[in-house]
Amino acid sequence: MADDGAEIINALFDYIKNKKQESFFLLFLFQRLGKRNMGCYIL
């Protein structure tokens, strides 16, 4: 499960690197939702 989560996070970071305009929006949502739902995957 942790490996799958890591792949998803890496894919998101690659997407963010390619789409810098959307990075702030994605990071905002990811932090807002991630702290409740996926906090263990972020850190």
SULNORZI-V26405 format. One line per field, one symbol per residue. phi: phi as a letter, one per 30 degrees, with the letter a starting at -180 (. if undefined). burial: b if it has 16 or more other ideal C-beta (glycine too) atoms within 10 Angstrom, else e. A space follows every 50 residues. Layout:
phi->???
burial->???
//
This chain:
phi->.dddddddddddddddddcddddddddddddddddccbedddc
burial->eeeeeeeeeeeeeeebeeeeeebeeeeeebeeebeeeeeeeee
//
